[in-house]
Amino acid sequence: MKTATRARLFWILIIAGAGLAAAAYEAGGKQETSSANRARRAPVASALVQQRPARPALLQELEALQVGRAQTPAAELFGAKSWYVAPPPAPPPPPVQAAPVQPSAPPLPFTFMGKLVEAERLTVFLVKQERVYMASEGDVIDDTYKLEKIEPGRLTLLYLPLKTVHTLVVGESQ
């Protein structure tokens, strides 16, 4: 072996031996103290056994101790103290009022079918479901719509209950 390896092995053995010696010394000391304590306690224990108080008195003392332990402390001695004050809760949001719903006119129920020109009077034919209406400017249809204006390519109708104006595109330019 090399000299460096022998030196390392030597130091490892010395450290291990010192550790074992310390452990043996510690274990031996505990045995001596435990046997010495037993020898010292033996006469005291036998004296206590001979001077044992009456059993009911001992039970009363134990019950008094248990009652004393069962009481809760008046206040926590080492409790946490803080100067923090929680902010007041936020006020509830105001109730939301829904905007009143404005009534609106229904979509136009009419379909343009054609027109008729007679002696400078223009008449249009409108279809609602299966019924055909003939109307000129100013005529009221079903007490609901009034034909306001006939222009080339569009008709203007007024929804009478709400006074709303609707325009119906008719697809002709004249």
Buried (B, 14 or more C-beta within 10 A) or exposed (E): EEEEEEEEEEEEEEEEEEEEEEEEEEEEEEEEEEEEEEEEEEEEEEEEEEEEEEEEEEEEEEEEEEEEEEEEEEEEEEEEEEEEEEEEEEEEEEEEEEEEEEEEBEEBEBEBEEBEEEEEEEBBBBBBEEEEBEBEBEBEBEEBBBBBEBEEEBBBBBBBEEEEEBEBEBEEEE
